C-alpha cells in the first residue's frame, strides 16, 4: 500500500484536483499566523515588553511573506525534482 503510493507519480493535474488553490492559500495564511504568534511570544519572553514583541511580530509577518514568495520563485527556476 505504501509502496504503491511511492511508485505512483504525482502530476500537476492530479495535484490541482486533490487540493484546490483556495485551500493552499488558507493553509499558508493559517501557518503564517502560527509563525507570527510564535515570534511575538518569543520576543515577549526575551524583551519583557509586549509593545516590542508586537512590533517585531508585525515586521516579521510582512518580511516572511516576501521572503517566502522570493524563495518559491527561485525554486521554480530550479529543475531538480520536476518531471
N, CA, C and O atoms as CSV, one atom per row, in Angstrom:
chain,resi,resn,atom,element,x,y,z
A,1,UNK,N,N,0.825,-1.193,0.000
A,1,UNK,CA,C,0.000,0.000,0.000
A,1,UNK,C,C,0.872,1.261,0.000
A,1,UNK,O,O,0.684,2.152,-0.828
A,2,UNK,N,N,1.809,1.326,0.919
A,2,UNK,CA,C,2.704,2.481,0.957
A,2,UNK,C,C,3.578,2.494,-0.287
A,2,UNK,O,O,3.823,3.554,-0.862
A,3,UNK,N,N,4.054,1.319,-0.708
A,3,UNK,CA,C,4.888,1.245,-1.909
A,3,UNK,C,C,4.116,1.684,-3.143
A,3,UNK,O,O,4.690,2.304,-4.038
A,4,UNK,N,N,2.833,1.377,-3.208
A,4,UNK,CA,C,2.018,1.822,-4.335
A,4,UNK,C,C,1.960,3.339,-4.397
A,4,UNK,O,O,2.008,3.923,-5.479
A,5,UNK,N,N,1.857,3.977,-3.237
A,5,UNK,CA,C,1.815,5.436,-3.195
A,5,UNK,C,C,3.148,6.035,-3.606
A,5,UNK,O,O,3.183,7.070,-4.272
A,6,UNK,N,N,4.243,5.399,-3.218
A,6,UNK,CA,C,5.562,5.899,-3.568
A,6,UNK,C,C,5.789,5.759,-5.070
A,6,UNK,O,O,6.350,6.656,-5.700
A,7,UNK,N,N,5.355,4.634,-5.646
A,7,UNK,CA,C,5.568,4.374,-7.058
A,7,UNK,C,C,4.715,5.259,-7.951
A,7,UNK,O,O,5.139,5.619,-9.049
A,8,UNK,N,N,3.517,5.616,-7.496
A,8,UNK,CA,C,2.658,6.444,-8.339
A,8,UNK,C,C,3.165,7.876,-8.326
A,8,UNK,O,O,3.356,8.476,-7.268
A,9,UNK,N,N,3.377,8.408,-9.515
A,9,UNK,CA,C,3.905,9.763,-9.632
A,9,UNK,C,C,2.771,10.768,-9.553
A,9,UNK,O,O,1.684,10.548,-10.086
A,10,UNK,N,N,3.039,11.849,-8.894
A,10,UNK,CA,C,2.072,12.929,-8.793
A,10,UNK,C,C,2.200,13.819,-10.021
A,10,UNK,O,O,3.303,14.078,-10.501
A,11,UNK,N,N,1.078,14.275,-10.514
A,11,UNK,CA,C,1.092,15.201,-11.631
A,11,UNK,C,C,0.417,16.490,-11.215
A,11,UNK,O,O,-0.338,16.524,-10.243
A,12,UNK,N,N,0.692,17.545,-11.953
A,12,UNK,CA,C,0.071,18.827,-11.629
A,12,UNK,C,C,-1.442,18.712,-11.700
A,12,UNK,O,O,-2.155,19.233,-10.842
A,13,UNK,N,N,-1.933,18.018,-12.740
A,13,UNK,CA,C,-3.380,17.868,-12.882
A,13,UNK,C,C,-3.964,17.155,-11.671
A,13,UNK,O,O,-5.001,17.558,-11.144
A,14,UNK,N,N,-3.291,16.088,-11.228
A,14,UNK,CA,C,-3.757,15.360,-10.052
A,14,UNK,C,C,-3.676,16.239,-8.805
A,14,UNK,O,O,-4.585,16.237,-7.974
A,15,UNK,N,N,-2.571,16.994,-8.680
A,15,UNK,CA,C,-2.413,17.870,-7.516
A,15,UNK,C,C,-3.511,18.927,-7.457
A,15,UNK,O,O,-4.032,19.223,-6.382
A,16,UNK,N,N,-3.866,19.498,-8.614
A,16,UNK,CA,C,-4.875,20.547,-8.607
A,16,UNK,C,C,-6.254,19.994,-8.296
A,16,UNK,O,O,-7.111,20.725,-7.799
A,17,UNK,N,N,-6.485,18.728,-8.576
A,17,UNK,CA,C,-7.790,18.157,-8.248
A,17,UNK,C,C,-7.838,17.677,-6.802
A,17,UNK,O,O,-8.917,17.571,-6.220
A,18,UNK,N,N,-6.676,17.385,-6.219
A,18,UNK,CA,C,-6.677,16.900,-4.851
A,18,UNK,C,C,-6.687,18.034,-3.828
A,18,UNK,O,O,-7.177,17.863,-2.712
A,19,UNK,N,N,-6.156,19.168,-4.203
A,19,UNK,CA,C,-6.165,20.312,-3.292
A,19,UNK,C,C,-6.360,21.584,-4.099
A,19,UNK,O,O,-5.545,21.931,-4.954
A,20,UNK,N,N,-7.438,22.260,-3.814
A,20,UNK,CA,C,-7.752,23.484,-4.553
A,20,UNK,C,C,-6.855,24.629,-4.092
A,20,UNK,O,O,-6.417,24.653,-2.942
A,21,UNK,N,N,-6.579,25.582,-4.993
A,21,UNK,CA,C,-5.717,26.719,-4.632
A,21,UNK,C,C,-6.198,27.475,-3.397
A,21,UNK,O,O,-5.377,27.919,-2.595
A,22,UNK,N,N,-7.504,27.629,-3.230
A,22,UNK,CA,C,-8.016,28.345,-2.057
A,22,UNK,C,C,-7.590,27.644,-0.768
A,22,UNK,O,O,-7.261,28.302,0.219
A,23,UNK,N,N,-7.595,26.316,-0.778
A,23,UNK,CA,C,-7.153,25.560,0.397
A,23,UNK,C,C,-5.684,25.863,0.685
A,23,UNK,O,O,-5.304,26.066,1.838
A,24,UNK,N,N,-4.861,25.892,-0.361
A,24,UNK,CA,C,-3.440,26.202,-0.182
A,24,UNK,C,C,-3.248,27.607,0.372
A,24,UNK,O,O,-2.396,27.824,1.234
A,25,UNK,N,N,-4.027,28.553,-0.112
A,25,UNK,CA,C,-3.947,29.933,0.380
A,25,UNK,C,C,-4.324,29.987,1.855
A,25,UNK,O,O,-3.637,30.630,2.649
A,26,UNK,N,N,-5.404,29.319,2.225
A,26,UNK,CA,C,-5.833,29.313,3.624
A,26,UNK,C,C,-4.801,28.642,4.521
A,26,UNK,O,O,-4.555,29.100,5.637
A,27,UNK,N,N,-4.196,27.562,4.040
A,27,UNK,CA,C,-3.141,26.899,4.804
A,27,UNK,C,C,-1.940,27.821,4.974
A,27,UNK,O,O,-1.335,27.865,6.046
A,28,UNK,N,N,-1.597,28.547,3.937
A,28,UNK,CA,C,-0.476,29.487,4.001
A,28,UNK,C,C,-0.745,30.577,5.032
A,28,UNK,O,O,0.116,30.883,5.856
A,29,UNK,N,N,-1.927,31.158,4.987
A,29,UNK,CA,C,-2.283,32.228,5.925
A,29,UNK,C,C,-2.323,31.694,7.356
A,29,UNK,O,O,-1.815,32.343,8.270
A,30,UNK,N,N,-2.921,30.522,7.558
A,30,UNK,CA,C,-3.006,29.981,8.915
A,30,UNK,C,C,-1.616,29.653,9.465
A,30,UNK,O,O,-1.349,29.872,10.646
A,31,UNK,N,N,-0.731,29.128,8.611
A,31,UNK,CA,C,0.630,28.836,9.058
A,31,UNK,C,C,1.383,30.119,9.384
A,31,UNK,O,O,2.144,30.157,10.351
A,32,UNK,N,N,1.183,31.166,8.595
A,32,UNK,CA,C,1.844,32.437,8.853
A,32,UNK,C,C,1.368,33.019,10.183
A,32,UNK,O,O,2.160,33.609,10.917
A,33,UNK,N,N,0.086,32.859,10.499
A,33,UNK,CA,C,-0.446,33.326,11.793
A,33,UNK,C,C,0.226,32.571,12.932
A,33,UNK,O,O,0.641,33.179,13.919
A,34,UNK,N,N,0.334,31.257,12.805
A,34,UNK,CA,C,1.003,30.450,13.831
A,34,UNK,C,C,2.447,30.923,14.013
A,34,UNK,O,O,2.911,31.093,15.141
A,35,UNK,N,N,3.152,31.132,12.902
A,35,UNK,CA,C,4.542,31.579,12.974
A,35,UNK,C,C,4.682,32.945,13.619
A,35,UNK,O,O,5.605,33.171,14.402
A,36,UNK,N,N,3.778,33.852,13.300
A,36,UNK,CA,C,3.840,35.198,13.861
A,36,UNK,C,C,3.518,35.198,15.347
A,36,UNK,O,O,4.168,35.905,16.117
A,37,UNK,N,N,2.533,34.423,15.759
A,37,UNK,CA,C,2.215,34.316,17.195
A,37,UNK,C,C,3.422,33.758,17.950
A,37,UNK,O,O,3.733,34.207,19.054
A,38,UNK,N,N,4.094,32.784,17.354
A,38,UNK,CA,C,5.299,32.217,17.962
A,38,UNK,C,C,6.381,33.285,18.107
A,38,UNK,O,O,7.012,33.393,19.159
A,39,UNK,N,N,6.592,34.066,17.064
A,39,UNK,CA,C,7.602,35.128,17.103
A,39,UNK,C,C,7.255,36.163,18.173
A,39,UNK,O,O,8.131,36.615,18.911
A,40,UNK,N,N,5.995,36.531,18.255
A,40,UNK,CA,C,5.565,37.502,19.270
A,40,UNK,C,C,5.798,36.943,20.669
A,40,UNK,O,O,6.292,37.652,21.545
A,41,UNK,N,N,5.449,35.689,20.882
A,41,UNK,CA,C,5.633,35.075,22.204
A,41,UNK,C,C,7.112,35.020,22.588
A,41,UNK,O,O,7.474,35.358,23.715
A,42,UNK,N,N,7.953,34.601,21.666
A,42,UNK,CA,C,9.391,34.539,21.949
A,42,UNK,C,C,9.943,35.935,22.213
A,42,UNK,O,O,10.725,36.133,23.143
A,43,UNK,N,N,9.533,36.904,21.391
A,43,UNK,CA,C,10.002,38.280,21.568
A,43,UNK,C,C,9.564,38.843,22.911
A,43,UNK,O,O,10.318,39.566,23.561
A,44,UNK,N,N,8.361,38.518,23.323
A,44,UNK,CA,C,7.842,38.992,24.608
A,44,UNK,C,C,8.647,38.405,25.762
A,44,UNK,O,O,9.002,39.105,26.710
A,45,UNK,N,N,8.927,37.109,25.664
A,45,UNK,CA,C,9.721,36.457,26.712
A,45,UNK,C,C,11.120,37.070,26.783
A,45,UNK,O,O,11.632,37.329,27.872
A,46,UNK,N,N,11.727,37.299,25.638
A,46,UNK,CA,C,13.097,37.818,25.620
A,46,UNK,C,C,13.201,39.291,26.012
A,46,UNK,O,O,14.159,39.699,26.669
A,47,UNK,N,N,12.201,40.092,25.602
A,47,UNK,CA,C,12.281,41.534,25.891
A,47,UNK,C,C,11.497,41.932,27.131
A,47,UNK,O,O,11.823,42.924,27.784
A,48,UNK,N,N,10.467,41.164,27.459
A,48,UNK,CA,C,9.613,41.530,28.589
A,48,UNK,C,C,8.659,42.666,28.268
A,48,UNK,O,O,7.975,43.178,29.153
A,49,UNK,N,N,8.613,43.063,26.991
A,49,UNK,CA,C,7.761,44.180,26.586
A,49,UNK,C,C,6.823,43.746,25.466
A,49,UNK,O,O,7.273,43.372,24.383
A,50,UNK,N,N,5.526,43.798,25.727
A,50,UNK,CA,C,4.549,43.363,24.728
A,50,UNK,C,C,4.553,44.275,23.502
A,50,UNK,O,O,4.357,43.809,22.380
A,51,UNK,N,N,4.776,45.579,23.716
A,51,UNK,CA,C,4.795,46.508,22.583
A,51,UNK,C,C,5.924,46.165,21.616
A,51,UNK,O,O,5.729,46.162,20.400
A,52,UNK,N,N,7.092,45.880,22.155
A,52,UNK,CA,C,8.238,45.491,21.324
A,52,UNK,C,C,7.958,44.166,20.623
A,52,UNK,O,O,8.261,44.009,19.440
A,53,UNK,N,N,7.386,43.226,21.344
A,53,UNK,CA,C,7.065,41.920,20.771
A,53,UNK,C,C,6.068,42.053,19.618
A,53,UNK,O,O,6.216,41.393,18.590
A,54,UNK,N,N,5.065,42.897,19.787
A,54,UNK,CA,C,4.083,43.105,18.719
A,54,UNK,C,C,4.721,43.803,17.512
A,54,UNK,O,O,4.391,43.497,16.367
A,55,UNK,N,N,5.626,44.733,17.774
A,55,UNK,CA,C,6.321,45.411,16.674
A,55,UNK,C,C,7.169,44.416,15.886
A,55,UNK,O,O,7.155,44.423,14.655
A,56,UNK,N,N,7.901,43.568,16.588
A,56,UNK,CA,C,8.716,42.548,15.927
A,56,UNK,C,C,7.823,41.600,15.134
A,56,UNK,O,O,8.133,41.267,13.990
A,57,UNK,N,N,6.725,41.166,15.731
A,57,UNK,CA,C,5.796,40.263,15.052
A,57,UNK,C,C,5.183,40.888,13.807
A,57,UNK,O,O,4.991,40.212,12.796
A,58,UNK,N,N,4.879,42.172,13.881
A,58,UNK,CA,C,4.288,42.861,12.726
A,58,UNK,C,C,5.261,42.941,11.556
A,58,UNK,O,O,4.888,42.700,10.409
A,59,UNK,N,N,6.499,43.279,11.853
A,59,UNK,CA,C,7.519,43.355,10.806
A,59,UNK,C,C,7.772,41.962,10.236
A,59,UNK,O,O,7.861,41.786,9.021
A,60,UNK,N,N,7.885,40.992,11.111
A,60,UNK,CA,C,8.154,39.616,10.712
A,60,UNK,C,C,7.046,39.062,9.817
A,60,UNK,O,O,7.325,38.308,8.886
A,61,UNK,N,N,5.820,39.421,10.084
A,61,UNK,CA,C,4.688,38.950,9.294
A,61,UNK,C,C,4.870,39.325,7.827
A,61,UNK,O,O,4.675,38.499,6.936
A,62,UNK,N,N,5.243,40.572,7.589
A,62,UNK,CA,C,5.410,41.065,6.219
A,62,UNK,C,C,6.683,40.520,5.585
A,62,UNK,O,O,6.653,40.035,4.454
A,63,UNK,N,N,7.799,40.593,6.301
A,63,UNK,CA,C,9.069,40.167,5.703
A,63,UNK,C,C,9.081,38.677,5.385
A,63,UNK,O,O,9.643,38.274,4.367
A,64,UNK,N,N,8.479,37.856,6.225
A,64,UNK,CA,C,8.469,36.415,5.971
A,64,UNK,C,C,7.634,36.076,4.736
A,64,UNK,O,O,7.979,35.154,3.997
A,65,UNK,N,N,6.553,36.797,4.504
A,65,UNK,CA,C,5.764,36.539,3.297
A,65,UNK,C,C,6.552,36.924,2.052
A,65,UNK,O,O,6.513,36.210,1.049
A,66,UNK,N,N,7.262,38.041,2.105
A,66,UNK,CA,C,8.068,38.478,0.963
A,66,UNK,C,C,9.202,37.476,0.715
A,66,UNK,O,O,9.444,37.076,-0.424
A,67,UNK,N,N,9.883,37.079,1.770
A,67,UNK,CA,C,10.959,36.103,1.637
A,67,UNK,C,C,10.443,34.769,1.103
A,67,UNK,O,O,11.090,34.149,0.258
A,68,UNK,N,N,9.293,34.325,1.586
A,68,UNK,CA,C,8.734,33.058,1.123
A,68,UNK,C,C,8.399,33.128,-0.370
A,68,UNK,O,O,8.669,32.187,-1.116
A,69,UNK,N,N,7.819,34.230,-0.793
A,69,UNK,CA,C,7.479,34.393,-2.205
A,69,UNK,C,C,8.746,34.326,-3.062
A,69,UNK,O,O,8.775,33.630,-4.077
A,70,UNK,N,N,9.783,35.044,-2.655
A,70,UNK,CA,C,11.045,35.004,-3.384
A,70,UNK,C,C,11.645,33.609,-3.406
A,70,UNK,O,O,12.164,33.165,-4.430
A,71,UNK,N,N,11.576,32.925,-2.287
A,71,UNK,CA,C,12.068,31.551,-2.168
A,71,UNK,C,C,11.336,30.628,-3.138
A,71,UNK,O,O,11.959,29.814,-3.820
A,72,UNK,N,N,10.021,30.757,-3.196
A,72,UNK,CA,C,9.226,29.943,-4.118
A,72,UNK,C,C,9.578,30.234,-5.572
A,72,UNK,O,O,9.680,29.310,-6.379
A,73,UNK,N,N,9.765,31.505,-5.915
A,73,UNK,CA,C,10.084,31.865,-7.293
A,73,UNK,C,C,11.460,31.334,-7.686
A,73,UNK,O,O,11.652,30.880,-8.814
A,74,UNK,N,N,12.418,31.388,-6.759
A,74,UNK,CA,C,13.737,30.822,-7.040
A,74,UNK,C,C,13.655,29.313,-7.263
A,74,UNK,O,O,14.256,28.793,-8.203
A,75,UNK,N,N,12.920,28.613,-6.408
A,75,UNK,CA,C,12.767,27.167,-6.566
A,75,UNK,C,C,12.059,26.834,-7.867
A,75,UNK,O,O,12.302,25.777,-8.450
A,76,UNK,N,N,11.202,27.704,-8.322
A,76,UNK,CA,C,10.503,27.472,-9.580
A,76,UNK,C,C,11.469,27.468,-10.764
A,76,UNK,O,O,11.181,26.851,-11.790
A,77,UNK,N,N,12.611,28.147,-10.635
A,77,UNK,CA,C,13.604,28.188,-11.706
A,77,UNK,C,C,14.543,26.975,-11.685
A,77,UNK,O,O,15.275,26.737,-12.646
A,78,UNK,N,N,14.518,26.209,-10.586
A,78,UNK,CA,C,15.381,25.036,-10.469
A,78,UNK,C,C,14.646,23.812,-10.999
A,78,UNK,O,O,13.503,23.554,-10.622
A,79,UNK,N,N,15.308,23.060,-11.876
A,79,UNK,CA,C,14.639,21.920,-12.496
A,79,UNK,C,C,14.671,20.666,-11.638
A,79,UNK,O,O,13.971,19.702,-11.948
A,80,UNK,N,N,15.455,20.646,-10.575
A,80,UNK,CA,C,15.554,19.458,-9.732
A,80,UNK,C,C,14.194,19.030,-9.211
A,80,UNK,O,O,13.466,19.836,-8.632
A,81,UNK,N,N,13.846,17.761,-9.415
A,81,UNK,CA,C,12.588,17.210,-8.913
A,81,UNK,C,C,11.386,17.431,-9.806
A,81,UNK,O,O,10.294,16.946,-9.508
A,82,UNK,N,N,11.569,18.150,-10.885
A,82,UNK,CA,C,10.469,18.355,-11.813
A,82,UNK,C,C,10.494,17.263,-12.866
A,82,UNK,O,O,11.552,16.712,-13.172
A,83,UNK,N,N,9.357,16.955,-13.409
A,83,UNK,CA,C,9.299,15.935,-14.461
A,83,UNK,C,C,9.507,16.530,-15.822
A,83,UNK,O,O,9.488,15.810,-16.820
